[in-house]
């Protein structure tokens, strides 16, 4: 545990970097928490600044989840348990960032980075489903919900060696669904945002 603790702190602090918040603050001098949905994720950044900034920020947020699993974990014992704990610490940092009053995004991109490090084929499957749903419906939230919901099955089929860890992927999917509960309510009432405009 002594060996793991510094890496847990490093993972949390890396996850806590409020990328979307800093981008808007630097470019517009405004607080992203007061704009759009108020969320500090790449989707809300898209609503405010467009894809030109949302894509690189989303990739950076993904990296915040992948680096603890792929880079920190081998230095912290190299076990699956270490990789999982470090990945969860990064997600917690993104959702509850110490730098912005423990606010943050919904953890989808950072969680995707963790999945990329642990189960890359399942990650690619979930990413493809996310892209298809977003392209056909215009709802980023629905894409995230569908992708996370199918993740455990993708891991079971594509990564037999990871089946003992299905509880991790199931828990991650459940957490993302929980964080999207307001979006689910808006989807059901037809008031969810589509790429920066409100649904009719």
Order of alpha helices (4+ residues) and beta strands (2+ residues): alpha-alpha-alpha-alpha-alpha-alpha-alpha-alpha-alpha-alpha-beta-beta
